[in-house]
Amino acid sequence: MKNLKYIILVFFAMCNYTNAQTTPISDSGFQWSVRAGYDMPSFKNNTPYIDYKAGPEFGTSLDYYWSWFGIGFDFDYINNGTKSTYPTANLFSSSGVPLTSFTIQEDKITRMFYGIGPNYRYLSPSKKFQTEFNTRIGLSTIKGGKVAVYETTTVPNQLLNFHAGYDLKSSLAAKAQLRFTYMFSQAFGVHAGAYYIKHFDGTELLDSTTGISTGYQKFTNSTATNNFNSLNGTFEKRSEPCNCDVSSIGVFAGVTLKLNSKPKEEECCTTCPIYALAVTARDKFTNELLANTDIAVKNLNGEVIKTGTTNSFGVVVFNDMLPNDYVIEGELYDVNMEGSTTSIGEFKPKETLQKEIIYGDRNFIITGRAFECNTTTPISGINVVLENKDLAVKKSTMTDVQGNFVLQLPATGTYQLYGRKDNYFSQIETVNGSDYNRDKNLFVKLEMCAEKVDCGKGLGLKNILFDLDKYEIKGSAKIELNRLVRFMLDNPSVKVEVGSHTDCRSSHAYNETLSQNRANASVDYVVSQGIDRSRITGKGYGETRLLNRCADGVDCSEAEHAINRRTEMKVICPE
């Protein structure tokens, strides 16, 4: 059902992104759609050597809408392939005879779905764009899918891999579908979308000949030096049919025809006055148009009449307005804006009244993303913190599923930006509002990264440098060790080892002692910052864990030796 949740979230996101959140102008009537698509199945029937392939989907829908709500009927035909993945190359019998002759049967699976259920849609004021969310409950058929692999070299028709397939005639099923439609005219348009189908009865066949539903011959895996598999004489089978999960997701595109639809505005007489209000959000200092600004139109009693969010051009349009005195308020990322007002006499029939609201805050807005370091993988749900300890200022927010976050950056002062999430070791970025010009920029785009911490895996601490033959902590090293302190404060249950490494120069005993002293110095600093000594240990590895070829007697450059002189931290795995 995870995919169904994603479809619902996308539907509501698309509805909220467009103009105003008011009841749209709608038309009632029948709508007929035909489509073709690509279906990706999931047959969780415990058949380790059988794959089920994506295949074509064809369908049709007949819907009737009263306004934003309707009812519809769907029919879908789906064809998925099967593929045996049982290894037949370099296969030997248990007595060592090579098996070279096989008979393979791979039947396709066909599914048909018939369902009925409610529709929900958002229709743009122009009626060109339509977003629909359809839910269906009904019956389905599932047929085919038999897979059989026989070898005929030693034993005639010895069964190696088998699944009996399906023959279901009335399986209860449900479907959720998200569809986006663009109408070229009142009657004809195109659409695209995605769906999720769940079959609640996925019972397999019991094969009358073999007496099993599925099974396969076990074999002994090949070794590193001998690339072959040998049958061990055991046939793993399941004699009871499994009512296993059957579902699929898919994408599609097609055409839509609207039948005998009648737009509501045509029901009004030609002399009916039409009023509209357009609100533009703009920055006071840069004159920049502001998208994603929340707008509310209130009457003089403070009651909310309309709400909406500005589009990428910084504009939201409210249709079907009644001429009146209104107060227009705006908010961008929790900061209130300088509003505006309307009077009843400003509204003109068949014209759109233009108003502006202004963002006058002198602070910057950080729009950033959080990634796993050295990758493009976003980190969702990480708590991003902006902090200035001297000014006792601390702000935080959580990233969304794409790793995006938004924070207010004061125009002056130096701040640290870092992330907090279990098992993540965050970089600490320094941000100074004085480095930017508020008269030229409102938004500051930043990226921050954090490393995924796995116990026992070493993570390099940068700039932990020592003078030759010394082990005193330098100022540049404290910045990186403070990052380790922050990680341990955010993860109070973890224990950490700080490991120090040297290059191969000097004796083994000297390097071991020097590296242990350096590791101890790093530990002492972390403890001095408030970390309990029982949670952190230091280990000097000397030259025992070189990262390159530069061992004793090997001629290496200074840069190659520098690679081995490093300090690492790793989380100690629980016993």
N, C-alpha and C positions, 0 to 999 in steps of 0.2 A: 504493500500500500504506500510505500515511500514515494514511488513515482506519481501516484495520485495526489499526494500532498504537494509535490512540486508543481503539478498542473494547476491546482487551485491557487497557489501563491502567485504564479505567473499571471493568472487571469485577473486577480484583484490588483496586482501591480500595474497591468496595462490599463485597467479602468481608471485608476487614480492618477496616472500620468497625464492623461488627456485633460482637456480644458476644465470646466467647472463640474463639481460634484452635485449637480442638480438633476432632476428628472429630465432625460433627454426627449426631444421631439421624436416621436416614434410613429411607425406605421404598422397596421395590423394586416393579417392575411397569411396565406400559405407560402412556404418556401421549399423548393426542391433542389437537392444537391446531389451530384455524382462525383466520385473521387477515385483516385488510384494512389497507392502508397507503398511503403516499405515497412514490413513487419519484422520485429526482432523478438523471438520467442524465448521463454524460460520454462523448460520441463525439468523440474527437480525430482526426478524419479530414480536417482541413485544408479545410473548406468555409466560407469567410469570410462568406457571406451566407445561411447556414442555421443556425437555432437548434433545439435539441432540448428539448422541454418536459417538465416533471415531469408525472407521471400516476399513475393508480391501480395498486396492487399487491394481489393476492389470493393467499393461500397456505395450505398446511396442513403439519403436521409430525406424524410418528409416532415416538415415542421410547420406548426401554426403558432404565430405570435399575436398576443393581444396588445402588448406594449413591450416592456422590458422582460416580460415573462411569457413563456409558451410551453408547448408540449410537442414531442417529436417521436418519430419511429426511425430506427436504424437497421440496415442490413449490411453485413460484412462477409466477404469471402476471402479466406486467407490460405495461402499455400506455403508450407515450410518444408525444406529439404532435411534429410537425415544423412549422416556420414559416420561410418564405422572408423574408429581410430585405433583399432586393435593392431598391434605391430606384427605384420606378416613378413617384413624383410628380415633376413638372417634369423629365421625361426627354425628351431630344431625340436624334434620329438624328445621325450624323456630318455630314449635310448640313444640319442645322438644323431638320428637320421634327419637330414635337412628337409624342410617342408617347403615345397615350391609351387604346389598347385592348390588353388583356392576357388571357391564359389562364393560370391558376395551378393546379397540382396539388400537394397536400401530403398524402401518405399517412402514416398513423400507423405506428409501429413496435411490433410485439408480440414479447415475449421470454418463453420458458418455460424454467424451470430444474428439473432433476431431480438430486438429490444425496444422498449418504450419507456419514456420518462420525461422529466421536466427540463426546460431550457431557461437559461438566463443570459441576457445580452446587454451590451452597451452600444447604443447607436449614436454616432456623432451628429452634431447639429446639421451638417450638410448631407447626412445619410449616405455619404460615400463609403465610410468605414464602419465596420460592425465587428465587435468582439463578442463571441458566444462561448458559454460554458454549458455543455450538454451532459446529462447523466442518464444512463439507461440500465434497466434491469430486464432480463429475458432469458431465453434458452439458446443453447448452442449445440452443434454437433462436432465431434472430433473423430476423424477416421484415418486409418493408415498408420504409417510410421514403423512398420515391421522392419527389423534389421537382423540379418543372419549371415554369419561368416562360417563356411565349412572348409576344411582342408581335405583333399582327396589323394594325397601322396601315399600315406601309409594305411590309414583307416578310411574306408569310403564314408564320406559325409560326416566326418568327425566335427562336432559343433565346437567352435572356438569362441564366438561372441554372438549374443542373441538378445533381442527384445521383441515381445509379441505385438507391441503397438496398441492401438486404441480402436474402439468401435462404440462410441457414445452417441446416442440419438437425442437426448433431451437433458443436457447438463445445464444446471442453473448457472447463469453468468451475469456479470455486471461490467459496465463500461463507463469511463469518464473521458470526455473529449473537449479539447480547447481548439476553437476555430476562429480565424481572422479572415474577414471578407472585405473585398473592395468592389463596389458597384460602378460599372462603367455607365450604366443607365439605370432607370428605375426598375427595370426587369432583369438585367443581365449583369453578372459579376463573376469574379474568380475568388477562390479561397485557398487557404493553406492552414495546416494545424497539426496537432499531435493527439494521440489517444493512449489509454491504458485499458486492457481487457483482463478480467480475472474470471477463470472457470472454477466454480466451486466443487465440481465433481471431475476429478482427473483419474478415474479408475482405469488401470491397464487391462488388457486382455490376458486370459490364461490360455496358452497354446495347447490345443488338444493333442497334438502329436508328441511334444516334448514334456508336457505336464508342468511347465514353468512359465513365469512371466518374463524373467530376464536371467541372464547368467553369462559367465565367461570362464575360459580355461585360464588358470593361474600359470605363471611362468617365473623362471628365475632370471633376474636382471643380469645383463651383461656386465663384465668387469671392465676396468679401464684399458686392459690390454687385449681383451677378446670381445669384439663388438657383436654379440649375438644374444638371443634369448632362447631358453629351453623350457618346454612344457614340463611342469612338475607332477602332472597326473591328477591335479585337484580341480574340480569344476565348481566355482562359486556360483550359487544359484539362489533365486527367490521363487518359491512355489506359490506364495499368496500374492494376488494382485495388489498393487499399492495404489491407494487413493492419494496421489501425490499432487503437489501444487503445479498448476498449469496457468501461465499468464503470458502477456506480451505487451510491449510498447511499440508504437509505430508513428511514422510521420506520413503526411499525405498532402495532395493538392488536387484541385478540381474546379468545377464551374457551379454557379448557383443561379437559379431562376426564381424570381419572386412572382407569384401568381395572384392576380386580382387584389394586389395591395393598394391601400388608399391612405396616403399621408394625412395626418390629422390637420395640418395647416390648410389643406384644401377644403376642410369642412367649415373653415371660417369664411365669412364674407370678404369680398375684395377690399372693403373699406375698413376692416379691423386694423387698428393701429398696432405696430410691432415696435418694441423698444429693446435696446441692448446696451450693456455697459462693458467696456474694455478697460482693464486695469493693467498698467505697466509698472514693473518694479525696477528701480534704477539706483545705482550707487551715487551718493552725493559728491564724492571726491573724484572718482574716475569716470563717472557717467556711464559705467558698465551696466548692461541689461542683466538682470538677475533671474536665472531659472530656479525652479524648485522653491519659490517663495510661497508660503501659505497665506492666502487672502481670505478675509471674512468681510461680508457686507452686512451691516447691522442697521436696524431702524433706530429712531431716537429713544426708544425704550430699552435699547441694548439687546434686543432679540436678534439672533442670527438669521438672516434671510437667505443668503447664499454663501457657499464656501468653494474654494478652488485652489489650484496650484498652478503657478506660471509655467509655461512651456519653455523650450530652449531659447526662445526669443524674448523671454521675460514678460510674457503677456498671458492673461487669462480673460476669456470672454464669457460674460453671463448673459444668456438669452432669456426672453420672456420676462423681462423686468417690468414692474409696475412703476410708473413715475412717482417719485417720492423723495423725501429728504433722508439721505443715508449717511452713515459713517463707514469709511473704508479703512480697515486695519490690516497690517501685514506683519509677518514674522519670518525671519530667515535664520535657520539653525538656532532657534531659541532666543534670538535677539529681536526685540520689538522695533518696528520701523516708524518713520514719520508718516502718519496716515493722511487721508484726504476726505472730502465730503462732497455730497451732491445735493442739489436742490431740485424740487419738482419741476421748476421751469426750464432746467437744462436738458431734460429729455425731449427728443424730437422723434416723431413717428418715422419708422423705417430708417433711422440713423443710429449709429453706435456712439454713445457718449464716451469720450476718452478721459481717463484719469490716471494720475501717477502717484505712487507712494515711494518714499525715499529711505534708503539705508544710510544713516548718518553716524554710525559707530566708528570711532577712530582705530579700533583694534583690527587686526588681520584675521582672516579665516584660513586655517590650515586644512587643506583637502589632501589627504594622504592615503597610502596603501601600505599594508604590512605583508612582507614576504618571508619565506624561509630563506636564510642567507645562501647566496650562490645558486639560487633556483628562481623560477618564475611562479612557484607555488604560493598562492595567497594564504594567509593565516586568518581564519575566521575565529571570532570569539576571544580575541586577545584584548586585554585591557590596556589601552594606550594612555600613558600618563605624561602630562606636561607639568614640570615642577620647577619652582624657584624657591629654594630653602631660605635664602636670605630675606625674601619678601613674604615668606609664608604663604605662597600661592601654589595651589595644586589643583589641576583639572584632569579629568579622565573621561574616557568614552570607550565603548566596545566596537570592534570592527564587525562589519557585516559578512555575509558568506563569501564575498569577493575580496575581503581584506580591506575594504574602504573604511575610512574614519574621518571625522570632522571635529576640529577643536578651535576655540578662540585663542589667538596669540596676541597678548598685549603689545602695544606699539613700542614699548621700551622694556629693557631688562633682558638678561640672559637666562635661558631656560634649558632644562634637560628633557629630552623626549625619549621615552623607552616603553617597552611592552612588558606586561605581566601575564603569564599563563603557565600552568603547571607543565614542567618538563620542557620549557623553552628558555634559552639563554640569550637574552636580548642585547643588541647593540644599544649604546647610549649616544644619541645625537644631540649636539648643542645647537640651539636656535636662538637668534638674537633679533628682536623686532627692529632694532636700529639698523640692521643690514638691508632693510627694505624701505621703499618709499610709498607711504600710504596714499599720496596724491596720484600715484601711477598704478598701484596694485592693491586689490582687495584680497585676492586669494594667493596663498603661498602653497605650492605643491611640494610635498615631501614624501620620501619613501623611508621606511625603517625595516630592519630585518632582525630576525631572531633565529638561533640555531636550535634544531630539535635535539634534545639531550636524551641519549640512551645510556643506561647504566653500563659502566665498563668501557665506554667509548671515549677516547681522549679528544678534547677540543682545545685548539691552540689559543693561548692568550698572547695577543699581539703587544709588541713594544715593551715586554718585560726584559729589559736590557740591563746588563751589569758591566761596570768597568772591569778591565782585565784583572783576573785573579781576585776580584772583589765580590762581595755578596750583600752590600748595602742596597736597599730599595731606593731607586731614583724617582724623581718627581714624575717623569713620563710614565713609569710603571704603575704609579698609584691610580692613574685614570682607568687602566684596564683591570686592576685589582678591585677597584670600586664597582666595576661591572659584576665581578664575581660576588662581592658583598651583596649587591642588589639582588642577584639570583638567589642567594642563600636566604635572604630575608623574605623573598617572595615564595620560597619553597622550604618552609621551616622543618620539614621532616627528612630532608635529604642530607647525606653525608658526602663530603667531597675529598678527593685526593689531589694535591697539587704536585705535579711531577716536574723536575728540572733535569735537563739533558745538556750534555756538552759535546764538543766535537772530539776527534780522536787524538788531538795533540796533547802532550803531557802524558804522564803515566796513568794507568788504570786507577791506581789507588788515589792519586791526586785528584783526578776528575770525579771520582765517586764522592770524595770528601767535599770538594768545591760545590758539586751539584746538590749535595745534601744540605750544605749551609745556605745555598740560595733558595732551596725549597723551604727550609725552616724560616728564612727571612720573609718569604711571601706569606707563610702561614701566620707569623707573628703580626704582620700588618693587617691581615684580614681579621684576626682576633681582636686587634686594637680598635677595630671599627664596630665592635659589639657582637661578633659571632662567637658562640661558645666553642672552646677549644676541642671539645669532644666530637664536634661535627666536622673537623677538618684536620687532615694529616698531610705531612710533606714527605716526599720520597725523592731521593737523588739517584738517578739512573746512570749518571756518568756518561760513558760512551757506549753503553750496552745496547742502545736502541737507535742506531743510526738510520736515517731515512734514505741514504744514498750509498754510493760505492766508497765513500771516503773513510775507509778503515786505516789502521796502522800500515804504513809502507806505501800507501797509494798517493800519488801526486795530485792534489786538488787545488782549485783556486779558492780565494778567500770567500767568494760568494757561495761556493759549494759547501765549505765548512760552516758558513753561517746558517745554512738550512738545518743543521743538526743542533745548533745552539738554540734551544727553545724551552718554553715553559708551557705545560698543558694542565688542564683540569679535567677530571672525570668524576662522575657520580659513582659512588661505591655501591655495587649491587647488593640488595638485601640478602642476608644469609638464608 
